[in-house]
């Protein structure tokens, strides 16, 4: 019976070792699970933050696009208010300079020095 008792004691001791190892493994698994949960929570928070930033940037882009369209409409409206001869030029003064240069060439070809003489010369030719 001594031998059986010794074997039983050895088996009980081995069972306790296995239980201790099992408890250690369970603790490690819990710790790993907590670390994963923490990491997942951090990733989710970062993802949410990036999503909020993305949404805000999209709003800003939409506002800027609306502002661009408003300014295009304003430029188009202002261009429509300019005299026909000035439309398409960067400024009225540039348009006036171009117009004056063209009139000057016409006056030279007609042999006149002003608009009144130019109209008389044209009426005489036609």
Secondary structure, DSSP 8 states (H G I E B T S, - for coil): -HHHHHHHHHHHHHHHHHHHHHHHHHHHHHHHHHHHHHHHHHHHHHHHHHHHHHHHHHHHHHHHHHHHHHHHHHHHHHHHHS-GGGTTSSSHHHHHHHHHHHHHHHHHHHT-SSHHHHHHHHHHH-
